[in-house]
């Protein structure tokens, strides 16, 4: 009985897993940007801080595509 319930739970969560991972990744990006951007701009060098953040996001996107 427990194996059947476990199997059913895995089948349900397996189809939802990509959506939950995408949502949690988006939430993490929001929290990081909400904390990092104002703090880095408060110290001056706003252009450098924004450029560094954009380069970091672009680099992570390139690495994700390149490494699969």
C-alpha positions as CSV (number, residue, x, y, z in Angstrom):
1,X,0.0,0.0,0.0
2,X,2.8,2.4,0.9
3,X,4.7,1.6,-2.3
4,X,1.6,2.5,-4.4
5,X,1.1,5.8,-2.6
6,X,4.8,6.6,-3.0
7,X,4.8,5.7,-6.6
8,X,1.7,7.9,-7.2
9,X,3.4,10.8,-5.4
10,X,6.5,10.5,-7.5
11,X,4.6,10.4,-10.7
12,X,2.7,13.6,-9.7
13,X,5.7,15.5,-8.5
14,X,7.9,14.4,-11.4
15,X,5.6,16.3,-13.9
16,X,5.5,19.4,-11.7
17,X,9.3,19.4,-10.9
18,X,10.4,21.7,-13.8
19,X,7.8,24.3,-12.9
20,X,8.7,24.3,-9.2
21,X,12.4,24.6,-10.0
22,X,11.7,27.5,-12.4
23,X,9.6,29.2,-9.8
24,X,12.1,28.8,-7.0
25,X,14.9,30.0,-9.4
26,X,12.9,33.1,-10.2
27,X,12.2,33.8,-6.5
28,X,15.9,33.4,-5.8
29,X,16.8,35.9,-8.5
30,X,14.3,38.4,-7.2
31,X,15.6,38.1,-3.6
32,X,19.2,38.5,-4.8
33,X,18.5,41.4,-7.1
34,X,16.3,43.1,-4.4
35,X,19.2,42.9,-1.9
36,X,22.2,43.4,-4.1
37,X,21.3,46.2,-6.5
38,X,20.3,48.8,-3.9
39,X,23.3,48.0,-1.7
40,X,25.8,48.2,-4.5
41,X,24.3,51.5,-5.7
42,X,24.4,53.0,-2.3
43,X,28.2,52.9,-2.3
44,X,28.5,54.8,-5.5
45,X,29.8,53.3,-8.7
46,X,26.2,52.5,-9.8
47,X,27.3,52.0,-13.5
48,X,30.0,49.5,-12.5
49,X,27.7,47.6,-10.2
50,X,24.9,47.4,-12.8
51,X,27.4,46.4,-15.5
52,X,28.9,43.7,-13.3
53,X,25.5,42.3,-12.5
54,X,24.5,42.2,-16.1
55,X,27.8,40.6,-17.1
56,X,27.3,38.0,-14.4
57,X,23.9,37.1,-15.6
58,X,25.1,36.9,-19.2
59,X,28.0,34.7,-18.2
60,X,25.7,32.3,-16.2
61,X,23.4,32.1,-19.2
62,X,26.3,31.3,-21.6
63,X,27.6,28.7,-19.2
64,X,24.2,27.1,-18.9
65,X,23.8,26.9,-22.6
66,X,27.3,25.7,-23.3
67,X,27.4,23.1,-20.5
68,X,23.8,21.9,-21.0
